[in-house]
């Protein structure tokens, strides 16, 4: 938490945050809302990646993260004001496919499309929305 505050506060380091969503450990609405509110309070432009847990090694007493939980986490992040919330580690669920793409937070124009590890840029000029001309936060060089 302190490192994120420091990095974002400097404004010199592009910062993205990934949360491994583990059933029964950090997947409650309260927990997800707390993380999302903290990040949005620092900057609504911080990309938040919510990823699925897979039981292995020493943490095998719970099941994998259901796709619905990642969808709920995405919705919580958006409701908190985060512009860029992405789901990950569940490539097989087509209901979540659109939540791996980057859309303009102002007009919802599709800017970057992702399918697994394949990335397709849909904009004419990186960092500028084709739909409304808004500046899109990120490092585009």
Rosetta blueprint (number, residue, H / E / L):
1 X L
2 X H
3 X H
4 X H
5 X H
6 X H
7 X H
8 X H
9 X H
10 X H
11 X L
12 X L
13 X L
14 X L
15 X L
16 X E
17 X E
18 X E
19 X E
20 X E
21 X E
22 X L
23 X L
24 X L
25 X L
26 X L
27 X L
28 X L
29 X H
30 X H
31 X H
32 X H
33 X H
34 X H
35 X H
36 X H
37 X H
38 X H
39 X H
40 X H
41 X H
42 X H
43 X L
44 X L
45 X L
46 X L
47 X E
48 X E
49 X E
50 X E
51 X E
52 X E
53 X L
54 X L
55 X L
56 X E
57 X L
58 X L
59 X E
60 X L
61 X L
62 X L
63 X L
64 X L
65 X L
66 X L
67 X H
68 X H
69 X H
70 X H
71 X H
72 X H
73 X H
74 X H
75 X H
76 X H
77 X H
78 X H
79 X H
80 X L
81 X L
82 X L
83 X L
84 X L
85 X E
86 X E
87 X E
88 X E
89 X L
90 X L
91 X L
92 X L
93 X L
94 X H
95 X H
96 X H
97 X H
98 X H
99 X H
100 X H
101 X L
102 X E
103 X E
104 X L
105 X L
106 X L
107 X L
108 X L
109 X L
110 X E
111 X E
112 X E
113 X E
114 X E
115 X E
116 X L
117 X L
118 X E
119 X E
120 X E
121 X E
122 X L
123 X L
124 X L
125 X L
126 X L
127 X L
128 X E
129 X L
130 X L
131 X L
132 X L
133 X L
134 X L
135 X E
136 X L
137 X L
138 X L
139 X L
140 X L
141 X L
